């Protein structure tokens, strides 16, 4: 189940946090969340090609701390509304 950020959601770097916002069909902001930069990195690691195990490995390398696959699964469960399966995106 390769995941990607749902194309309806966008990210913008701000001072000390990342703004995650959902765009409507007419281009207005429907919803927004403020997330920490590390969460934004985790979301961007889901590029539709990486499996959960690879995301955990890359994040372990980036942070210098061992990241357990269960932590990534919990992150996905907590933030599932931001993701879609990559197969759902028409190319």
N, C-alpha and C positions, 0 to 999 in steps of 0.2 A: 504494500500500500504506500507507494511514494506520494508524499504530500508536497503542496506548494501553498504559498500565501494566496488566499482567494483574491482574484483580480479586482473585486469590489473594494478591497482594503488597500490603503496606501500608507507609507511611513514617511515621516519627515523628522530629521534630526533637529532637536532644540537644545538649549543650554541645560545639560544635566539629565535629560530624558529624551525619549522618542515619542512623537505624537503618531498614534495609529488611528486612522480615520477611514470611515466607510463612505463611499461616493454613491449617490443615487443615479438613476438613469438620466436625470437632467443636469447632473454635475454638481449638485449641492451636497453638503456634508450631512449625512443622516445620523451618524453616531461617531463618537471619538473616545479614545482611551489613551492614557498616559502610561507608558511602560519604561522600564529601565533599559539602558543600552544593551546589557547582556541578553535580556529576553529578545530584543530586536535581532541580535546576532543569531540566536537560536532559530528564530523564525526564518531568517534569510538562509540558514544552512539547509532548510528544506526546499530544495530546488527542483523537485520532481524526479531526481535521479538517485539521490542518496537515501539509503535505508536508515532506519533508526540507529542501528549499530554504528554506521559510518558517521552519523551526526554526533553521537556520543564520543567517538574517537577523535573527531576534529575538534569538538568543544574541549575535550581533555587536553589536547595539544595547545589550543589557544589560551586556555586559562591556567595551564600548568597543574591542574588538579584532576584526579580521576573522576570522570562523570559516569555514573552507572546508567545502564539502559533504562532501568525502572524510573530514574529521575526524568529522563526524556519522555517516557510514556506518560508520567504524571503531568508533565508540562503540556503535552498534547491534549490530554483529557481536560485540563484546566482552561486551555486556550483554543479548543477545537473550532470555535466559531470563526476563527481567522483563517483556517485551512480548508482546502479542498483536495481531493485526490487529483493527481496530475492528469489522469485519464479523462477527467471532466472538462478539461480546457481544450476547446477546438483550436487547432493550429492551422 
